[in-house]
Every structure is written in C-alpha cells, then in structure tokens.
C-alpha cells in the first residue's frame, strides 16, 4: 500500500468481480482515482498496463484493435481510459468469447460505456462495472458505512446509536468540500484554480471528444444553471428558456453531462400510490464541492437567508451523493427516487428495495427538526402500511430523536457513522 493511500470501499467488490468475470470495468469521472484503484487491484498479479491517453498506445489500439486486445494472453491486461478507442470494446468481446476465463481484462473509463459516442458494444454478459466516485465520508474516516442497511434495520422502540456531534457549519464545510483526491489535497486559491481548470477542460475537450456535443459553451451554461438550483426538478422547457437552448435539444445536453459523470439525476417515484405523482427528475452536480465552486459562494454566504435555497440544494445533493457512493458496496440492494405530488406532498429521497419496501429520507439544512418536516413521510407511511420501513429526517443538528411510528430525526453524520 502506498504511503498516504486512502483505501477505497469498492475494492472488495472489484476483487470479487476479477475472480469470477472476464472483464472488470472501473467507470467514473476523471480524477476520481480510477487508475490508482486499478494499480491496487493488479498488485501481485501477472499484469500489463496500457494507457490510451498515451499517443503510442492509442495509435496501436486504433491500428489493430484485435491484436491490441490479444497482446497479453498469459496474464491480465489492464487498459486505462478505454473510451479513447471505442472499437477496442468489440475486440475485447471477441477475445472473451474465445476464452472466458475470469480476470482477463480490467479497464477504466471516464465515460459511460453504454452511452458514449462510437460505442457499439455493451459487453453484456462478459463484464461487470464498478462505479467509482470521489471519496466518501466513510472512506476519509477509514471505515465502511452502509446507511441503507442501517435504515432498514432501524428499531421501532428504542433510540438508534449515537452519532458524532457536528455543527451546522461543520456540515456546510463537508458538503462544499470537493471529493476529487487531488482537489481535496489543496486549499484556498489552489483548490479554486484546480476546480476551474477541471470544469473547463472537461467541458471544452472531453464533452466534444466523448459525446460529440459541438457547443461546449452551451454545456457550460447549462451546468451553471444546474449548480445554482442543485437537486432541483429539471423541467426541460423552463431550463431551455433560461439558457436560450431549444427545448428539444436539452435532453441531449443533459445526457452529455451524465455520460461524463458531471451530473446525476434521480427519477420521480409513484408506485401507483397516488394518481397525482410527479415524474420530473431531480438533477444535481455529482460533486457538491464543484457545485459550490461554480456558484461562487462560500460557507459564510451559504449561511445567509438569501442563499438558503442554494444551501438546501447542496446539502440534499451531498446526501444523494453519499448514498450513491455507498450503493456500490452496500449489503442492501436499492434504487433511489424522489417523490412529489400535486398536493405539495414530497419526500426528498426514496430508497426502494427489491421487495418494493421503502425508506423515505427528508434532508433539512436546519439544525432543529420539527414535526412539519415529516409531512410527506407520514403520508407515505399511512398509504404504504407495512411496506414503509422507516422515515428519516436528516438534519444539521446534533441529536437523534423519535418522531412517532417508524419516524426518526437523525444528524447528517448518521450517513457515514452507521
């Protein structure tokens, strides 16, 4: 293990995949640590590493993708940034079809292999994808948290375990801190310069090369709007008018941002419990530290009443991000949604398992949870009955409190200390 290396919680899952699947794909945004994780996974293995960001390796792969894929049959071939040569995916498929031994290839990609331009092969049945994001809070603390499993086992008759006491300002600092390893190692103006350069390069270079979008300036404008209303519902017509982009073009621009892991979205949830449920997705930047940087606010600004909608959106986006990171290693299989109906009943986050049981989560930037914060959770509890496992209001205070049948108020730190 390298000095200063922070262990990634997906490592165990990735090792399992290497042991039983021919191709392991480590997918995620640039600069989240994919190459470092790959190096850790191939330690003590007979492996050869090639990087398609390198002009020589890329030229060889483009000239003879079949030969490139077959260059190291006696061991594991590790290919960094495979989205640079899409045709190589078809060659990997053909190679695996001839020899389906597990652990033959490990590849990293800074784009969604199922959606990026030029990809003709999904590798279905031959590959498993490990999604890697920036550091989670439990990784930074040197532990493995699983909030979903914790929420599904919340007691109905006693207080949950205590969690670390942090102030509202502590939480704002955590939520506005970038999760990219290199950015996290910097502070002040050096961090700001890194984040500005990161966004500029991805929007001006990768967005065009990977997605084919020809107007990166439009992407930049759209990204700024998403950051300003982080975790807000994404209505294409309204967004199009705001950024002066035709409504019909908005889905393609949003897909481009998603394909390079710049933003994430969660769909509306109805499950037939209400006829007036809204299906509009919520969209947020994948990294709330980058979102805060693009909006040009600091912690002091976020604490003012003028900025409170932005504060709430950043905190909610942070919670969604932590849950998404943990989903990669959670013992509980779940999907994530949000809920709102035409009667103003809403729940910020819905976790649904394979039995279609749910845990509802409200996120509040305030430090004092109130009974009214549970309005949407109570509605779902009463409509769903036994399918409603628990309702949680995550807040920026210090105390865990019961609020009735299967309802709890918990500090945000429960996300990574559970």
N, C-alpha and C positions, 0 to 999 in steps of 0.2 A: 504494500500500500504506500502511495506517495505521501510525503510529509504534507500536512495541510489538506489532504484529500477528504472531502465530506462524502460519506457513504450514501449512495442513492438507494431508496427503498424499493425500487423496481428490480434491483439486482437479482434477488432470489427468483422472481418470476422469469426474468430473462434467462437465468441459468437453467431453469426447468424447460423453457422453450428450446434452448440449444440442445437439450438432451433428448427431445422427442420430435423435433420438427426440422425439416431440411433447411429452411430459410428463416432466420430471425431478423425482423425489421425493427430498427430503433428509429422512431419518427418523432419529429418535433421541430420547433422554431430554431433558427440559427442562434448559436451562442448559449444554448441551454445545457450543454455538456454531453452531447451525443458521442462525440469522438472520444472523450475521456472515459465515458462508460464503456464504450466498445473496447478500449485498451484494457480496462479492468476485466472485462469478460473473457478476453483471449489470453490473459496471463496464464502461463504454464500449459498452453495448448500449442500444438503444431499449427501455426497460422501464418498467413501472409497478408499484409495490409497494403491496400492501394487507395489513393485519394483522387477522386475525379475532379476536384478543384485544381489539381496539378495538370498542367497542359499536356505533359507527356503521357500520363496515364489516360487522360481523357481522349487524346488523339488515338491511342492504341485501341481503346474500347470502341470508339466510333468506327475505326477502320475494320475491325474484326471482332464484333461483339461475341460471337460463338467461341472463338479462340481465347478471348479475354476471360470468359466465364470458365473455361476449361483449364486455366493456366496452373492450378494448384490442386490436382485431384487427390493427392496423398494427405491433404490436411484441410484446414478451414480457411476459406478465402474471405477476408473482411474488406468490404467496399464502402468507402466513405463518400457521402453526397451523391447517391446513385441517381438522383433526379437530373443530374447533368447529362446523362446518356440514357434516355428512356428506352431505346432499343435493347439495352442490356437486360431489361426485365424479361423480355421474350427469350433471350438466350439462357437466362437462369432457369426459366420454366422448362426449357428443353433439356437442360443438363440434369435437372432434378427428376424429370420423367424417365431419364435413363438410369439414374442412381438415386434412390430416395432415402439414403442414409441420413439420419438426423445430424444436425450440426455441420452441414456442408458450407453454408454461407451465413454471414452476418452482414447486414447492410444498414447504413444510416441514410436518412433522407430529410431534407429541410422543407419538404412539401408533401402534401397528402398524395400518396401514390395512386389513390383511386380517382383523383380529380385533376392532377396537373396536366398541362398541355403536352401532347406527344405520347402519353402513356396508353398503350394498347393492351396491357396485361395486368390483371389484378393479383396473380399468383394464388388464386383461391385454392384451398386445399393443400398448398405447398408451403405456405408461410404464415407466421403469426407476427402481429405487430405489437410492439411495446411502445406506448406513448410516453415520451419523456418531456417534462416541462421544467421550468426553473425550480429552484429549491423550494420545498415546502417548509412550513414552520417546524414540523417534527423532525425533518432531516437536519435542519440547522441546530436543533436541540439534541441531535444524536439519538433519536428514538423512532419507533414506528407507531404512528397513531392510526386509528380506524374508527372515525366518528360514526359512520353508518352502522357498524356493528354495535357500537355503544348505544346509539339511539334506538335500535331495535330491541335492546335489552334494558331500556330504562325502567326502573322499578315504578310500580303504581302506588306504593305505600310507604316509601322512605326516601330520604334525600339522596341524590346522586353524590358521588365522590367530589370532594372539594377540588377546585382548580386554581392555578396560580392567580394571584391578585395583581391585576394591571389596571392602570388608569385609562381614561378615555384618550388622553394624549398618547399614551403608550401604544394603544391600538391604532391610532391615526398614523403614528410613525411606522408601525409594522406594515400597514396597508399601503402606504406610499413608498415603501422601500422596494426597489426592483429585485426580482428573483433571479435575474441572469447572474451566473457566477462572477463574471468579470466586472459587471457594473456594481455588484454588491461589495466587491473589494475596494471600490473607490468611494470617495465622499465629496461633497460640495460641488464646486465647478467642474472638477474632473469627471464626476459621475454625470453631471448635466451634459457635458460635451460628448461623453460616450453614448448616452441615450439619444441625443440629437443625431449623431452620426449613424447610429444603428437604424433609426427610423428612416433617415434619408436614403441610406444605401439599399435597404430592403424595398422601399417604395420606388426608387429610381432604377434599380438594377434587377433584383430578384423578381419583382412583380411582373416585369416585362418578359424576362427570360423564361420564367416558370409558367406563368398564367397566360401570356400573350396580350395582356392589357396594354393598350397603346397610349393611354393618357394617365401617367403616374401622378400628375398634378391633381387630377380628379380623385384619385385614390387617397392622396394626402388630405384633401379637403374632407372627404367622407370620413376618414379616420379621425380627424379633429372633431367632427360633429359627434361621432360615436363616443369619443373620450369625454366630451363635455356633458353628454347625457348617459354616462356609463350605466349599464344594466337597465336602461330604459327600453320600452317596447319599440320595435323597429317597424315603422309604417312607411313603406316604400314611397308612397305618393307624397307624404309630408317631408320626408328626407330629401326626395328629389327636388322639390321646390326650394328647400333651404340651401342646397349645394348647387343648384342650377344644372342638374343632370336629368335627362328624361327618365320618367318613372320606369319604363320598360328596360332601361339599362342598369338600374340599381341592383337587381339580383346578381348580375354578372360581376359587378364590382364587389359586392359583399362576398360572393363565392371566392373571388380572387384573394381577398383579405383572409378568409377562412383557410384557403388552401396553403397559405404560407404561415399559418398558425398565428396570425396577428390578432384575430378576434375569435371569440367563441359565442355561440348562441344557445339558448335553451328554449324549447318549444312550449307552447301553451298546452295545458293538460285539462281534459274534461272527463274522460272515462264514463261518459253518459250519466253523471250525477246531476248535471244541471243543463238545461236547454239553452242557456244564455252564456255559456263559457266562451271566452275569447281565445282564438288560436294564434294571435300575433306573437312572434318570438321576441324574447329579450336578447339584446346584443351588448357585449362588453368587450373591452380590450382584454386579451389573455393575461397581460401583466399589468396590475393596477399601479405599480410604480411608474411604468411608462405612461399610463393614462394620466396620472397626476402631473408628470413632467410636461406632457403635451398640452395640458390645460393651463399650465403656468402658475399653479398655486402651490403654496407651502402649507405646513401644518397650521400655522397661525391663521392663514386665510381660510382653511377648512373648518376652523372652529367658530367662525363668524356666522351669524344667522343668514347673511346674504348668500353664503356658499353652502347652506345646509342641504339643498337637493344634490349638489355635487358630492358632498360628504357621504350622504346616504348611498348614492350610487357606487362610490368607490368601495365602501365597506361591504355592500352586497356583492359586488364583483369579486372582492377579495375572498369572501366566504365561498362563492361558487368555484373560484379557482382552487382553493384548498380542497374542497370536496372532489373536484375533478382530478386533482393530483392523486389523492388518496384512492380514488376508484381503481387506479392501476394496480394496487396491491391489496385492496380491501378483501376481507373474507366474505363480505356481503355483496352479492351481485345486485346492482340497482341502476335505474335510469333516472335522469334529472329533468324536471319540468318546472314551470311556474303556473300559477292559477289566478285568473281574474274573471269575473262575470260582469254583466251589465248593471248589476245592483251594487257595484263598488265593493264587493267582497273579493278579497285577494289574499294570496299566500305567496311570499317571495320565491320559495323553493319547495318543490315536491320531490321526494325520493320515493320511487316505486320499485318494489322487488318483483321477482318472477311469479309470486303468488298474487300480485296486484295489491298487496298491502302497502300502505304508505306511511311515511313520516313527513310531517309538514314543518317547515322552518321559516320563521319570520326573522328578518335582520333589522335591528334598530341601532342607529348611531348614538342614541341616548344612553345614559348610564343608569336610568331609573325605569325599569319595565313597569307598565301599567296594565290594568285589566283590559282596556280597549285595544291593546296590542294583539290580543288573542281573538279578535272578532272573526277573522277568516278561518283560523284554526278550529274554533268552536263550531262554526258552520260545517266544516268538513267532518269533524268528529261526529256530529249529530246525524249527518247524512250517510256516512260510511259505516257507522257502527263498529263492529269488531275489526273491520279492515283498516281502521285508523289506529295505528300502533302508538304513535306519540306525536305531540305537537310541541315544538321548541321555539322560544323567542331568544335569539342570541343578541346580547347587548354589550355595551362597553363599560358596564359596571363591574362589581367585584363579587356579587353574591349569586348563589344558586337558590331559587325559590320555587315552591309548588304553586300552581295556579288552578287547581281543580283536577278533575278526572283526566289523566294522561297528558296533562299540560305542564310544561316547565319553563322557567326563565333561567338561562344559563349564560355565564360570561363567554365572550368570544374565544377565550383561551381553551374552552372545552373542545374546540376543534382539534387541537394538537396535543392535548394532555389526556385524552380519553383512551 
